[in-house]
Amino acid sequence: MKQIGIWLILAALISAASASAIRAQQSQPPSPQFVDLKSTDGTLLKATYFAAARPGPGVLLLPQSNRDRKSWDGEAAQLAAAGINTLTLDIRGFGESGGTRGDFKRMAEDVDTAVEFLMSQPGVDRQVIGLGGAGWLGVTYSVEAARRHPKEVKSLVLMSGETGRDGLHFLHQAPQLPELFVFSDEDEYPPTQDAMKLLYVTASSPSKKLVHYSAAEDAPWLWYETSDAARVPAHGGHGTDMFQVHRELPMIIVQWFITTLLNTPGHAPADTLAAADLLNQLQTPGGAVQVKQQLVEARKKDPQAQLWPEVAADIIGEDYQRVGDIKNAIQVFQLNLLAYPDSADANDNLADAYLADGQKNLARQYAEKALAMLDSHKTPLSSWSDSEPRRDEIRHSAQRTLQQAIKDPNH
C-alpha cells in the first residue's frame, strides 16, 4: 500500500508537471513570421510579425536609415512574450524592401499599409496600437502615422530622430498621448540631441517621459544620418544601437508599452519634468486654485487624466508646511487628494496639515480615512510607493495625528 501511495504521488507530480509544461508552452508566442506586404503602388515591402500567444494590443517598430528591421528583433520578441503583437518593417528603399527612397508620400503610405496589416491580424486589438521609431526615418514616420491614426494609436516611443512642422504641431496638440523620448549626447549624428529636446519640449502630454544619456561633450558632426553605415563610425549612441551600450534600455521600452498598451491603455503616470509648468504654479502662493481648474478641465476630456506626479505635489505641500505657510500647504494637499483620491498617503498629508492649522476634527477625519485605507489593502498606499516599510511609516504618522487630534477636538 505504501508503494502504491508513492507511485500515486509520483504520477500526480508528473501529471502536474506536464500540465504546467503545456501551459508554459501555450503561453509562449509562436515563432516570428516573415511577411511580404504590398504598398498602394504595388511596391513589395518586407516585414516580420511577432505574434503574441494571446489577444492583445499591437506595436509597429520602424528602424533608422542605417539599420534594417532586424535591429528591433530582440525588442519585438520581448514585446510578443509580454502579450503585445509586434510588427517590424523596412520602409521602401531601405533594408530588404523594394522601391526607391525619397518619395515621402509613398513612404508614409508604406507605414499605413503596415499599420493596417497589424490591425487586421487575429487577436490584435485594433483600438490599442503603439508605434516605435528610431532615427529620422523611424521617428518621422511614427509621428506621422500617429497623426493619421489618432484614435487607434495609444503610445509612442521616439529614439534619436526628428519630425517636421506637422509632426511637431501634432505632438503639441495631443496631450492625451503618452510618449517616451530616448537619446544620447554621444549620438554620432548631431544635432540629433537638440532635435530630440525640441520634440520633448514641444509635446504637451503630462505623461511624456525622457530618457537622456548624458556625456561630457556632444559627439562631433561628421555627416548626416545616412544609409551608408560606413560613412560615420557607429559607437552605440544612435537609435537601436543604444541597446548594445545601455543594456537596461530594451526593458525600459518594453515596460513603457506594457504600461501604456496593456495595463492602462493610452495612459502613463504623470512625469515631473513634463509637469514643470504646473509644479511651478503650485510653488506660487495661491497657485493651487489655478492648477485645480486645469485638472477639472482635463478630467472633462479624460476622467483618468493625471497632470502631475503625486509625490511632487507632496514635496511642495510639505515645503509650505515646514515654513509655516499652512494655508497654502492645505490647498496643495487638498488638490493632490482630488487628483489621487485612492491614496492613503495623500489623506495622511492633509490630516497632518489640518492638525498643524488647529482644525482637529478635519485632522481626525482624514487620519481615520488613511488608516481605514491601509487596513483594507484595497488600493496601494500611494501612486508611487506601496512597500511595507513605507506603509508602516504612514500608519504611524496617521496614528500620531489621530491621537493628537482626539486629545482636544475642535468643535
VMD Tcl script that draws the C-alpha trace (Angstrom):
set ca {
  {0.00 0.00 0.00}
  {2.86 2.30 0.87}
  {4.49 1.71 -2.54}
  {1.18 2.30 -4.34}
  {0.82 5.58 -2.43}
  {4.29 6.67 -3.54}
  {3.51 5.82 -7.18}
  {0.24 7.73 -6.97}
  {2.10 10.77 -5.63}
  {4.73 10.47 -8.37}
  {2.04 10.13 -11.02}
  {0.27 13.20 -9.69}
  {3.51 15.16 -9.69}
  {4.32 14.08 -13.26}
  {0.81 14.97 -14.37}
  {1.05 18.37 -12.69}
  {4.45 18.98 -14.25}
  {3.13 18.02 -17.69}
  {0.15 20.33 -17.29}
  {2.48 23.12 -16.21}
  {4.71 22.50 -19.22}
  {1.69 22.58 -21.53}
  {0.51 25.85 -20.01}
  {4.01 27.31 -20.36}
  {4.16 26.18 -23.99}
  {0.75 27.68 -24.68}
  {1.84 30.98 -23.18}
  {4.91 31.15 -25.39}
  {4.45 33.24 -28.54}
  {4.86 31.44 -31.89}
  {7.98 31.90 -33.98}
  {8.27 35.17 -35.93}
  {6.78 35.18 -39.42}
  {8.41 36.87 -42.42}
  {5.74 38.87 -44.19}
  {5.50 40.36 -47.68}
  {3.34 43.47 -47.83}
  {2.33 45.43 -50.92}
  {2.12 49.18 -50.68}
  {-0.52 51.15 -52.57}
  {1.63 51.34 -55.71}
  {2.49 47.63 -55.64}
  {5.95 48.01 -54.09}
  {6.98 44.89 -52.16}
  {7.72 45.63 -48.51}
  {9.46 43.24 -46.15}
  {8.24 42.89 -42.58}
  {8.46 40.48 -39.65}
  {5.48 39.68 -37.45}
  {5.94 38.61 -33.83}
  {2.53 37.34 -32.70}
  {1.68 37.17 -29.01}
  {0.28 33.98 -27.53}
  {-2.96 35.69 -26.52}
  {-5.13 38.52 -27.81}
  {-3.84 41.99 -27.07}
  {-2.57 45.27 -28.44}
  {-0.20 45.77 -31.36}
  {3.05 47.68 -31.92}
  {4.75 48.72 -35.17}
  {8.51 49.32 -34.99}
  {10.43 51.31 -37.63}
  {14.25 51.28 -37.89}
  {16.68 54.11 -38.55}
  {18.00 54.63 -42.08}
  {21.39 52.98 -41.43}
  {19.88 49.80 -39.98}
  {17.10 47.43 -41.01}
  {14.14 45.97 -39.19}
  {16.31 43.22 -37.66}
  {17.72 45.83 -35.28}
  {14.36 45.64 -33.47}
  {14.25 41.80 -33.29}
  {15.16 41.46 -29.61}
  {12.72 44.14 -28.59}
  {9.94 42.68 -30.73}
  {10.41 39.21 -29.24}
  {10.20 40.62 -25.70}
  {7.05 42.54 -26.54}
  {5.41 39.44 -28.00}
  {6.35 37.45 -24.90}
  {4.70 40.17 -22.81}
  {1.46 39.83 -24.79}
  {1.92 42.60 -27.37}
  {1.71 41.64 -31.06}
  {4.61 43.34 -32.84}
  {5.44 44.09 -36.46}
  {8.80 45.37 -37.70}
  {9.02 46.98 -41.16}
  {11.60 48.00 -43.74}
  {10.23 51.10 -45.48}
  {10.72 51.23 -49.28}
  {14.31 51.64 -50.39}
  {15.65 50.53 -47.00}
  {16.61 47.10 -45.72}
  {15.07 44.34 -47.80}
  {12.10 46.30 -49.13}
  {11.80 47.22 -52.79}
  {11.32 50.62 -54.33}
  {13.44 53.74 -54.18}
  {13.72 56.07 -51.25}
  {12.88 59.74 -51.42}
  {9.18 59.57 -52.24}
  {7.99 60.72 -48.83}
  {4.30 60.45 -49.69}
  {4.73 56.83 -50.74}
  {6.86 56.10 -47.67}
  {4.03 57.36 -45.46}
  {1.67 55.06 -47.35}
  {4.07 52.17 -46.68}
  {3.69 52.75 -42.94}
  {-0.11 52.94 -43.27}
  {-0.02 49.61 -45.11}
  {1.90 48.10 -42.20}
  {-0.47 49.62 -39.63}
  {-3.48 48.18 -41.46}
  {-1.82 44.76 -41.68}
  {-1.05 44.81 -37.95}
  {-4.60 45.83 -37.00}
  {-6.07 43.12 -39.24}
  {-4.25 40.24 -37.54}
  {-6.27 37.79 -35.43}
  {-6.11 38.69 -31.76}
  {-4.87 42.26 -32.29}
  {-6.94 44.94 -30.60}
  {-7.06 47.48 -33.42}
  {-8.06 50.24 -30.99}
  {-4.85 49.86 -28.92}
  {-1.79 50.38 -31.14}
  {1.70 51.62 -30.28}
  {4.41 52.97 -32.57}
  {8.16 52.99 -32.10}
  {10.71 54.62 -34.36}
  {14.46 55.18 -34.43}
  {16.47 57.79 -36.34}
  {14.98 60.46 -38.58}
  {13.27 57.77 -40.67}
  {11.59 55.92 -37.82}
  {10.71 58.97 -35.75}
  {9.29 60.97 -38.67}
  {7.01 58.19 -39.89}
  {5.98 57.07 -36.40}
  {4.77 60.57 -35.54}
  {3.09 60.97 -38.93}
  {1.31 57.63 -38.57}
  {0.11 58.63 -35.09}
  {-1.19 61.88 -36.57}
  {-3.16 59.97 -39.21}
  {-4.48 57.38 -36.72}
  {-5.19 59.39 -33.54}
  {-7.99 57.12 -32.31}
  {-6.02 53.90 -32.60}
  {-2.51 54.97 -31.55}
  {-2.24 54.98 -27.76}
  {1.52 55.20 -27.24}
  {4.75 56.39 -28.91}
  {8.44 55.57 -28.48}
  {10.76 58.00 -30.31}
  {14.52 57.46 -30.41}
  {17.25 59.66 -31.85}
  {15.31 61.47 -34.55}
  {13.22 64.43 -35.57}
  {9.99 65.32 -37.31}
  {8.64 68.15 -39.42}
  {6.31 71.03 -38.70}
  {3.14 68.95 -38.97}
  {4.56 66.36 -36.61}
  {5.60 68.96 -34.04}
  {2.17 70.56 -34.24}
  {0.54 67.16 -33.68}
  {2.68 66.43 -30.60}
  {1.78 69.82 -29.18}
  {-1.93 69.23 -29.77}
  {-2.01 65.66 -28.35}
  {-1.94 65.99 -24.54}
  {-3.67 62.62 -24.22}
  {-0.87 60.67 -25.95}
  {1.90 59.21 -23.76}
  {5.32 59.45 -25.41}
  {8.74 58.08 -24.48}
  {11.71 60.10 -25.84}
  {15.18 58.48 -25.89}
  {18.51 59.97 -26.97}
  {22.19 60.11 -26.10}
  {24.66 63.00 -26.11}
  {27.04 60.58 -27.81}
  {24.75 60.31 -30.84}
  {27.05 60.24 -33.85}
  {24.66 62.35 -35.90}
  {24.39 65.69 -34.08}
  {22.36 67.81 -33.69}
  {20.01 64.85 -33.08}
  {20.33 65.65 -29.36}
  {18.78 69.07 -29.81}
  {16.18 67.76 -32.24}
  {15.02 65.30 -29.57}
  {14.95 68.03 -26.92}
  {12.77 70.07 -29.28}
  {10.39 67.13 -29.66}
  {10.21 66.68 -25.91}
  {9.56 70.32 -25.01}
  {7.01 70.65 -27.83}
  {4.95 67.63 -26.75}
  {2.17 68.62 -24.37}
  {1.45 65.26 -22.73}
  {1.86 65.33 -18.92}
  {2.79 61.64 -19.13}
  {5.66 62.07 -21.56}
  {8.93 60.61 -20.33}
  {12.54 61.46 -21.20}
  {15.45 59.02 -21.20}
  {18.57 61.12 -21.76}
  {22.00 59.52 -21.67}
  {24.34 62.37 -20.80}
  {28.00 62.79 -21.74}
  {30.74 65.30 -21.02}
  {30.58 66.54 -24.62}
  {28.35 66.01 -27.61}
  {29.79 63.91 -30.43}
  {31.28 65.99 -33.28}
  {29.36 66.46 -36.52}
  {30.75 64.22 -39.27}
  {27.82 63.69 -41.64}
  {24.06 63.35 -41.81}
  {22.30 60.15 -40.80}
  {22.69 58.07 -43.93}
  {22.01 54.54 -45.09}
  {25.75 54.22 -45.66}
  {26.62 52.91 -42.22}
  {30.36 53.03 -43.00}
  {30.41 56.79 -43.56}
  {30.17 57.64 -39.86}
  {31.68 55.20 -37.34}
  {28.96 53.85 -35.04}
  {29.67 53.77 -31.33}
  {26.31 52.94 -29.82}
  {24.88 56.42 -29.46}
  {22.17 56.40 -32.12}
  {18.77 54.72 -32.22}
  {18.65 50.98 -31.71}
  {22.47 50.88 -31.50}
  {22.00 52.12 -27.93}
  {20.62 48.71 -26.95}
  {24.17 47.31 -27.01}
  {25.59 50.03 -24.78}
  {22.68 50.66 -22.42}
  {21.52 47.15 -21.60}
  {18.61 48.39 -19.48}
  {17.07 50.36 -22.35}
  {15.22 47.48 -24.07}
  {13.35 46.68 -20.86}
  {12.56 50.38 -20.32}
  {10.86 50.40 -23.72}
  {9.10 47.06 -23.14}
  {7.80 48.28 -19.78}
  {6.63 51.54 -21.37}
  {4.49 49.65 -23.87}
  {3.24 47.26 -21.16}
  {2.11 50.26 -19.12}
  {0.59 52.29 -21.95}
  {-0.95 49.46 -24.00}
  {-1.67 46.59 -21.58}
  {-2.02 47.91 -18.04}
  {-3.51 51.36 -18.66}
  {-4.09 51.76 -22.42}
  {-3.37 55.30 -23.55}
  {-2.14 56.37 -20.13}
  {1.13 56.56 -18.23}
  {1.96 58.08 -14.84}
  {2.42 61.85 -14.96}
  {6.08 62.84 -15.11}
  {7.72 65.57 -13.02}
  {9.66 67.08 -15.92}
  {6.57 67.08 -18.11}
  {4.59 68.80 -15.35}
  {7.17 71.56 -14.78}
  {4.83 74.47 -15.53}
  {2.08 73.20 -13.22}
  {4.51 72.40 -10.43}
  {5.99 75.90 -10.70}
  {2.45 77.26 -10.37}
  {1.92 75.20 -7.22}
  {5.04 76.78 -5.73}
  {3.47 80.22 -6.17}
  {1.15 81.14 -3.28}
  {-2.45 80.65 -4.41}
  {-1.36 78.69 -7.46}
  {-3.28 75.59 -6.38}
  {-6.54 77.34 -7.34}
  {-5.44 77.79 -10.97}
  {-3.97 74.29 -11.17}
  {-7.21 72.80 -9.82}
  {-9.14 74.38 -12.68}
  {-6.72 72.84 -15.19}
  {-7.25 69.42 -13.61}
  {-11.04 69.84 -13.73}
  {-10.89 70.80 -17.42}
  {-8.59 67.88 -18.25}
  {-10.88 65.43 -16.43}
  {-13.82 66.54 -18.58}
  {-11.98 65.17 -21.62}
  {-10.33 62.23 -19.88}
  {-11.61 61.10 -16.45}
  {-8.28 59.31 -15.85}
  {-6.09 62.32 -16.63}
  {-3.22 62.98 -14.23}
  {-1.35 66.25 -14.70}
  {1.44 65.88 -12.13}
  {3.05 63.12 -10.05}
  {1.56 62.72 -6.59}
  {4.95 62.74 -4.90}
  {5.99 66.07 -6.47}
  {2.94 67.84 -5.04}
  {3.60 66.10 -1.69}
  {7.03 67.69 -1.58}
  {5.68 71.15 -2.44}
  {2.96 70.91 0.22}
  {5.45 69.74 2.83}
  {7.76 72.63 1.95}
  {4.91 75.11 2.55}
  {4.15 73.44 5.89}
  {7.80 73.45 7.01}
  {8.00 77.23 6.67}
  {4.69 77.75 8.47}
  {2.54 78.56 5.42}
  {-0.22 76.18 6.45}
  {-2.89 77.77 4.24}
  {-1.02 77.00 1.01}
  {0.06 73.60 2.34}
  {-3.59 72.67 2.88}
  {-4.55 73.91 -0.59}
  {-1.82 71.82 -2.22}
  {-2.67 68.72 -0.19}
  {-6.38 69.14 -0.96}
  {-5.57 69.38 -4.64}
  {-3.32 66.31 -4.51}
  {-6.08 64.32 -2.81}
  {-8.50 65.41 -5.53}
  {-6.07 64.06 -8.13}
  {-5.25 60.88 -6.16}
  {-8.35 60.02 -4.08}
  {-7.26 56.39 -3.52}
  {-4.00 57.39 -1.82}
  {-3.74 56.81 1.94}
  {-0.54 58.87 1.80}
  {-2.43 61.89 0.41}
  {-5.06 61.58 3.16}
  {-2.35 61.42 5.83}
  {-0.60 64.53 4.47}
  {-3.84 66.51 4.55}
  {-4.65 65.27 8.07}
  {-1.24 66.42 9.31}
  {-1.68 69.87 7.74}
  {-5.14 70.28 9.29}
  {-3.66 69.34 12.67}
  {-0.94 71.99 12.26}
  {-3.71 74.51 11.49}
  {-5.64 73.58 14.62}
  {-8.53 72.02 12.68}
  {-8.60 68.85 14.76}
  {-11.96 67.48 13.60}
  {-10.76 67.51 9.99}
  {-7.38 66.14 11.05}
  {-9.12 63.23 12.79}
  {-11.40 62.64 9.79}
  {-8.56 62.32 7.28}
  {-6.28 60.37 9.62}
  {-9.06 57.83 10.20}
  {-9.61 57.60 6.46}
  {-5.90 56.98 5.84}
  {-5.86 54.20 8.46}
  {-9.02 52.60 7.05}
  {-7.48 52.55 3.57}
  {-4.30 50.98 4.91}
  {-6.27 48.31 6.76}
  {-8.42 47.45 3.74}
  {-5.47 46.79 1.40}
  {-7.85 47.55 -1.50}
  {-5.54 50.12 -3.04}
  {-1.80 50.82 -2.95}
  {-0.51 53.20 -0.29}
  {0.11 55.82 -2.95}
  {0.71 56.10 -6.68}
  {4.47 55.97 -6.18}
  {5.06 53.57 -3.28}
  {3.43 50.56 -1.63}
  {6.34 48.97 0.21}
  {5.78 47.61 3.72}
  {8.31 49.98 5.32}
  {6.53 52.93 3.71}
  {3.10 51.62 4.77}
  {4.34 51.28 8.34}
  {5.67 54.84 8.26}
  {2.36 56.30 7.07}
  {0.43 54.17 9.56}
  {2.50 55.54 12.45}
  {2.11 59.09 11.10}
  {-1.69 58.78 10.84}
  {-1.91 57.22 14.30}
  {0.11 60.10 15.81}
  {-2.11 62.65 14.09}
  {-5.24 60.85 15.29}
  {-4.01 60.66 18.88}
  {-3.22 64.38 18.95}
  {-6.49 65.28 17.24}
  {-8.70 63.48 19.78}
  {-6.97 64.98 22.83}
  {-8.78 68.28 22.50}
  {-11.04 68.17 19.44}
  {-12.06 71.50 17.99}
  {-15.84 71.66 17.97}
}
mol new
graphics top color blue
foreach p $ca { graphics top sphere $p radius 0.5 }
foreach p [lrange $ca 0 end-1] q [lrange $ca 1 end] { graphics top cylinder $p $q radius 0.2 }
display resetview
